[in-house]
Amino acid sequence: LLADLGLPADWFPPTFEGPAVTGQISRAAAAATGLPAGLPVVAGGGDQAANAVGTGAVTEDVLALSLGTSGVVFATVDKPMIEPEGRLHAFCHAVPGKWHLMGVMLSAAGSLRWYRDTLAPGQPYEALLAPAEGVPAGSDGLFFLPYLTGERTPHPDPWARGGFIGLTARHGQPHLTRAVLEGVAFGLRDGFELMKAAGLAGVQQIRASGGGTRSRLWRQILADILGVAIVAVNSSEGAAYGAAILAAVGAGQFSSVAAACRQLIQVTEQIDPSAAAAAYNELYPLYRELYPALKPTFDQLAG
Protein backbone atom coordinates (compact mmCIF):
# COMPACT_ATOMS: atom_id res chain seq x y z
CA LEU A 1 0.00 0.00 0.00
CA LEU A 2 2.81 2.41 0.89
CA ALA A 3 4.53 1.64 -2.40
CA ASP A 4 1.32 2.29 -4.33
CA LEU A 5 0.93 5.62 -2.54
CA GLY A 6 4.59 6.56 -2.97
CA LEU A 7 5.14 6.94 0.78
CA PRO A 8 8.43 5.95 2.46
CA ALA A 9 8.05 3.11 4.96
CA ASP A 10 10.34 4.87 7.44
CA TRP A 11 7.72 7.58 7.93
CA PHE A 12 5.64 5.09 9.87
CA PRO A 13 6.17 3.07 13.04
CA PRO A 14 6.84 -0.66 12.67
CA THR A 15 3.86 -3.01 12.87
CA PHE A 16 3.68 -6.23 14.88
CA GLU A 17 1.45 -9.26 15.20
CA GLY A 18 -0.81 -9.23 18.27
CA PRO A 19 1.22 -11.62 20.46
CA ALA A 20 4.63 -10.35 19.30
CA VAL A 21 7.06 -8.95 21.87
CA THR A 22 7.73 -5.33 20.93
CA GLY A 23 10.13 -4.37 23.72
CA GLN A 24 10.78 -4.57 27.46
CA ILE A 25 9.91 -2.43 30.45
CA SER A 26 12.66 0.16 30.86
CA ARG A 27 14.21 1.05 34.20
CA ALA A 28 12.42 4.40 34.16
CA ALA A 29 9.08 2.74 33.44
CA ALA A 30 9.75 0.15 36.13
CA ALA A 31 10.40 2.89 38.68
CA ALA A 32 7.21 4.69 37.69
CA THR A 33 4.92 1.64 37.63
CA GLY A 34 6.40 -0.91 39.99
CA LEU A 35 6.64 -3.44 37.18
CA PRO A 36 9.95 -5.31 36.91
CA ALA A 37 12.51 -3.95 34.46
CA GLY A 38 12.92 -6.17 31.44
CA LEU A 39 9.32 -7.44 31.52
CA PRO A 40 8.26 -8.16 27.92
CA VAL A 41 5.81 -5.75 26.30
CA VAL A 42 3.45 -7.42 23.82
CA ALA A 43 1.71 -5.66 20.93
CA GLY A 44 -1.89 -6.61 21.81
CA GLY A 45 -4.80 -5.53 19.63
CA GLY A 46 -7.73 -3.22 19.17
CA ASP A 47 -10.61 -3.46 21.61
CA GLN A 48 -12.90 -5.64 19.52
CA ALA A 49 -10.12 -7.90 18.25
CA ALA A 50 -8.98 -8.41 21.84
CA ASN A 51 -12.59 -9.03 22.89
CA ALA A 52 -12.87 -11.78 20.28
CA VAL A 53 -9.75 -13.39 21.71
CA GLY A 54 -11.10 -12.97 25.24
CA THR A 55 -14.27 -14.87 24.36
CA GLY A 56 -12.51 -17.51 22.25
CA ALA A 57 -14.09 -16.36 18.99
CA VAL A 58 -10.96 -16.94 16.91
CA THR A 59 -12.28 -19.28 14.18
CA GLU A 60 -14.67 -18.65 11.30
CA ASP A 61 -17.45 -20.75 12.85
CA VAL A 62 -17.63 -18.63 16.02
CA LEU A 63 -18.82 -15.02 15.89
CA ALA A 64 -18.23 -12.46 18.65
CA LEU A 65 -21.01 -10.06 19.63
CA SER A 66 -20.58 -7.11 21.97
CA LEU A 67 -23.72 -5.54 23.42
CA GLY A 68 -22.54 -2.39 25.14
CA THR A 69 -23.55 1.23 24.55
CA SER A 70 -22.76 0.46 20.92
CA GLY A 71 -23.17 -2.99 19.40
CA VAL A 72 -20.63 -5.00 17.43
CA VAL A 73 -20.74 -8.19 15.40
CA PHE A 74 -17.21 -9.45 14.78
CA ALA A 75 -16.10 -12.31 12.54
CA THR A 76 -12.65 -13.89 12.48
CA VAL A 77 -11.80 -15.00 8.94
CA ASP A 78 -8.93 -16.87 7.32
CA LYS A 79 -8.59 -14.52 4.35
CA PRO A 80 -9.59 -10.92 3.66
CA MET A 81 -13.29 -10.42 2.95
CA ILE A 82 -14.54 -7.10 1.65
CA GLU A 83 -18.03 -5.61 1.76
CA PRO A 84 -17.92 -3.57 -1.46
CA GLU A 85 -19.96 -0.63 -0.17
CA GLY A 86 -17.79 -0.13 2.91
CA ARG A 87 -20.52 -0.91 5.43
CA LEU A 88 -18.28 -3.36 7.29
CA HIS A 89 -14.80 -2.75 8.68
CA ALA A 90 -12.15 -5.17 7.37
CA PHE A 91 -8.81 -5.35 9.20
CA CYS A 92 -5.85 -7.55 9.96
CA HIS A 93 -6.63 -9.44 13.18
CA ALA A 94 -4.69 -9.50 16.45
CA VAL A 95 -4.46 -13.28 15.86
CA PRO A 96 -1.53 -13.98 13.50
CA GLY A 97 -2.59 -15.08 10.04
CA LYS A 98 -6.21 -14.04 10.57
CA TRP A 99 -8.39 -11.16 9.39
CA HIS A 100 -11.65 -9.83 10.67
CA LEU A 101 -14.91 -8.28 9.54
CA MET A 102 -16.74 -5.97 11.92
CA GLY A 103 -20.15 -4.35 11.86
CA VAL A 104 -20.90 -1.56 14.33
CA MET A 105 -24.26 -0.10 15.36
CA LEU A 106 -24.02 3.07 17.41
CA SER A 107 -26.92 2.64 19.86
CA ALA A 108 -27.32 -0.92 21.14
CA ALA A 109 -27.60 -1.16 24.92
CA GLY A 110 -27.49 2.63 24.67
CA SER A 111 -30.98 2.43 23.16
CA LEU A 112 -32.27 0.55 26.20
CA ARG A 113 -30.59 3.01 28.55
CA TRP A 114 -32.17 5.96 26.71
CA TYR A 115 -35.55 4.25 26.80
CA ARG A 116 -35.32 3.50 30.53
CA ASP A 117 -34.01 6.94 31.46
CA THR A 118 -36.63 8.74 29.34
CA LEU A 119 -39.79 6.66 29.76
CA ALA A 120 -39.15 4.74 32.99
CA PRO A 121 -36.67 6.84 34.99
CA GLY A 122 -35.34 5.19 38.10
CA GLN A 123 -36.84 1.79 37.31
CA PRO A 124 -34.42 -1.13 37.69
CA TYR A 125 -33.69 -2.87 34.40
CA GLU A 126 -34.87 -6.21 35.80
CA ALA A 127 -38.28 -4.77 36.69
CA LEU A 128 -38.53 -3.04 33.32
CA LEU A 129 -37.66 -6.13 31.28
CA ALA A 130 -39.64 -8.76 33.17
CA PRO A 131 -43.11 -7.83 31.77
CA ALA A 132 -41.68 -7.85 28.22
CA GLU A 133 -41.20 -11.62 28.51
CA GLY A 134 -44.98 -12.00 28.22
CA VAL A 135 -45.18 -10.05 24.95
CA PRO A 136 -45.17 -12.19 21.78
CA ALA A 137 -42.31 -12.08 19.30
CA GLY A 138 -42.73 -8.99 17.16
CA SER A 139 -44.31 -6.95 19.97
CA ASP A 140 -47.76 -7.16 18.34
CA GLY A 141 -46.65 -5.29 15.25
CA LEU A 142 -44.46 -2.66 16.93
CA PHE A 143 -40.99 -1.91 15.57
CA PHE A 144 -38.20 0.18 17.07
CA LEU A 145 -35.51 1.81 14.93
CA PRO A 146 -32.32 2.07 17.04
CA TYR A 147 -30.70 4.95 15.15
CA LEU A 148 -30.63 7.34 18.12
CA THR A 149 -27.17 8.70 17.30
CA GLY A 150 -27.11 8.07 13.57
CA GLU A 151 -25.76 4.76 12.31
CA ARG A 152 -22.66 3.05 10.91
CA THR A 153 -23.68 -0.50 9.95
CA PRO A 154 -25.54 -1.14 7.70
CA HIS A 155 -26.41 2.50 7.01
CA PRO A 156 -23.42 4.89 7.24
CA ASP A 157 -25.75 7.80 7.93
CA PRO A 158 -25.20 10.43 10.64
CA TRP A 159 -28.72 11.77 10.03
CA ALA A 160 -30.59 8.50 10.61
CA ARG A 161 -33.15 8.81 13.42
CA GLY A 162 -34.73 6.40 15.86
CA GLY A 163 -38.41 5.80 16.36
CA PHE A 164 -41.28 3.48 17.23
CA ILE A 165 -43.19 2.37 14.13
CA GLY A 166 -46.64 0.79 14.30
CA LEU A 167 -47.63 2.21 17.69
CA THR A 168 -51.32 1.76 18.56
CA ALA A 169 -53.54 2.17 21.60
CA ARG A 170 -53.24 -1.54 22.39
CA HIS A 171 -49.50 -1.27 23.01
CA GLY A 172 -48.34 -0.83 26.59
CA GLN A 173 -44.95 -0.35 28.17
CA PRO A 174 -44.04 -4.06 27.94
CA HIS A 175 -44.54 -3.87 24.17
CA LEU A 176 -42.30 -0.81 23.89
CA THR A 177 -39.64 -2.48 26.03
CA ARG A 178 -39.59 -5.64 23.95
CA ALA A 179 -39.61 -3.63 20.72
CA VAL A 180 -36.40 -1.88 21.83
CA LEU A 181 -34.69 -5.23 22.46
CA GLU A 182 -35.92 -6.57 19.12
CA GLY A 183 -34.95 -3.44 17.19
CA VAL A 184 -31.37 -3.63 18.43
CA ALA A 185 -31.23 -7.35 17.58
CA PHE A 186 -32.56 -6.65 14.07
CA GLY A 187 -29.86 -3.99 13.69
CA LEU A 188 -27.17 -6.48 14.67
CA ARG A 189 -28.64 -8.96 12.20
CA ASP A 190 -28.12 -6.35 9.49
CA GLY A 191 -24.38 -6.55 10.13
CA PHE A 192 -24.45 -10.35 10.25
CA GLU A 193 -26.29 -10.51 6.92
CA LEU A 194 -23.68 -8.25 5.31
CA MET A 195 -20.96 -10.61 6.55
CA LYS A 196 -22.69 -13.60 5.00
CA ALA A 197 -23.09 -11.72 1.73
CA ALA A 198 -19.33 -10.96 1.82
CA GLY A 199 -18.57 -14.68 2.04
CA LEU A 200 -18.80 -15.66 5.72
CA ALA A 201 -20.39 -19.09 6.11
CA GLY A 202 -20.80 -21.87 8.65
CA VAL A 203 -21.22 -19.82 11.84
CA GLN A 204 -22.26 -22.27 14.56
CA GLN A 205 -22.36 -20.03 17.62
CA ILE A 206 -22.11 -16.42 18.75
CA ARG A 207 -20.15 -15.58 21.88
CA ALA A 208 -21.81 -12.59 23.49
CA SER A 209 -20.38 -10.08 25.95
CA GLY A 210 -21.22 -6.63 27.27
CA GLY A 211 -23.71 -5.28 29.77
CA GLY A 212 -26.76 -5.91 27.60
CA THR A 213 -26.13 -9.65 27.61
CA ARG A 214 -26.91 -9.83 31.33
CA SER A 215 -30.56 -10.04 30.26
CA ARG A 216 -31.53 -13.62 29.45
CA LEU A 217 -34.55 -12.32 27.54
CA TRP A 218 -32.28 -10.24 25.31
CA ARG A 219 -29.95 -13.20 24.77
CA GLN A 220 -32.93 -15.31 23.69
CA ILE A 221 -34.18 -12.59 21.32
CA LEU A 222 -30.69 -12.36 19.82
CA ALA A 223 -30.57 -16.12 19.27
CA ASP A 224 -34.01 -16.06 17.64
CA ILE A 225 -33.36 -13.07 15.37
CA LEU A 226 -29.81 -14.03 14.38
CA GLY A 227 -30.74 -17.70 14.02
CA VAL A 228 -27.61 -18.89 15.83
CA ALA A 229 -26.96 -20.12 19.37
CA ILE A 230 -25.87 -17.39 21.79
CA VAL A 231 -23.08 -18.58 24.07
CA ALA A 232 -21.64 -17.22 27.31
CA VAL A 233 -18.12 -18.06 28.49
CA ASN A 234 -16.32 -18.17 31.82
CA SER A 235 -14.68 -14.76 31.37
CA SER A 236 -16.60 -11.51 31.67
CA GLU A 237 -13.53 -9.32 31.09
CA GLY A 238 -13.75 -9.40 27.29
CA ALA A 239 -11.06 -7.25 25.72
CA ALA A 240 -8.89 -7.07 28.86
CA TYR A 241 -8.85 -10.86 29.10
CA GLY A 242 -8.05 -11.09 25.41
CA ALA A 243 -5.12 -8.72 25.85
CA ALA A 244 -3.87 -10.89 28.71
CA ILE A 245 -4.12 -13.98 26.49
CA LEU A 246 -2.12 -12.26 23.76
CA ALA A 247 0.50 -11.31 26.36
CA ALA A 248 0.64 -14.90 27.65
CA VAL A 249 1.25 -16.19 24.12
CA GLY A 250 3.93 -13.56 23.58
CA ALA A 251 5.60 -14.56 26.84
CA GLY A 252 5.76 -18.18 25.68
CA GLN A 253 3.14 -19.59 28.02
CA PHE A 254 1.11 -20.97 25.10
CA SER A 255 2.11 -22.08 21.62
CA SER A 256 -0.62 -20.07 19.89
CA VAL A 257 -3.66 -17.90 20.52
CA ALA A 258 -5.94 -20.78 19.54
CA ALA A 259 -4.21 -23.10 22.02
CA ALA A 260 -4.53 -20.53 24.80
CA CYS A 261 -8.23 -20.04 24.08
CA ARG A 262 -8.86 -23.80 24.11
CA GLN A 263 -7.24 -24.11 27.53
CA LEU A 264 -8.50 -20.95 29.21
CA ILE A 265 -12.02 -20.37 27.87
CA GLN A 266 -15.00 -22.61 28.57
CA VAL A 267 -18.63 -22.29 27.53
CA THR A 268 -20.91 -21.73 30.54
CA GLU A 269 -24.29 -21.33 28.83
CA GLN A 270 -25.83 -21.82 25.40
CA ILE A 271 -29.19 -20.41 24.31
CA ASP A 272 -30.48 -21.92 21.09
CA PRO A 273 -33.01 -20.31 18.76
CA SER A 274 -36.59 -21.06 19.81
CA ALA A 275 -39.81 -21.43 17.84
CA ALA A 276 -40.03 -17.61 17.81
CA ALA A 277 -37.23 -17.54 15.21
CA ALA A 278 -39.76 -18.27 12.46
CA ALA A 279 -41.84 -15.22 13.40
CA TYR A 280 -38.76 -13.00 13.43
CA ASN A 281 -37.68 -14.27 10.01
CA GLU A 282 -41.05 -13.10 8.65
CA LEU A 283 -40.72 -9.71 10.35
CA TYR A 284 -37.12 -8.99 9.36
CA PRO A 285 -37.93 -7.97 5.75
CA LEU A 286 -40.47 -5.47 7.12
CA TYR A 287 -37.83 -4.05 9.44
CA ARG A 288 -35.47 -3.73 6.48
CA GLU A 289 -38.04 -1.63 4.60
CA LEU A 290 -38.30 1.03 7.32
CA TYR A 291 -34.98 2.84 6.90
CA PRO A 292 -35.17 3.40 3.11
CA ALA A 293 -38.80 4.48 3.45
CA LEU A 294 -37.94 7.02 6.15
CA LYS A 295 -34.55 8.23 4.91
CA PRO A 296 -36.03 11.19 2.96
CA THR A 297 -37.77 12.29 6.14
CA PHE A 298 -34.57 11.88 8.17
CA ASP A 299 -32.68 14.03 5.67
CA GLN A 300 -35.33 16.76 5.82
CA LEU A 301 -35.33 16.74 9.62
CA ALA A 302 -31.55 17.16 9.56
CA GLY A 303 -32.03 20.35 7.55
Summary of the structure (lengths in Angstrom):
residues: 303
radius of gyration: 21.2
end to end distance: 38.7
largest distance: 68.9
contacts: 982
relative contact order: 0.16
helix: 43%
strand: 18%
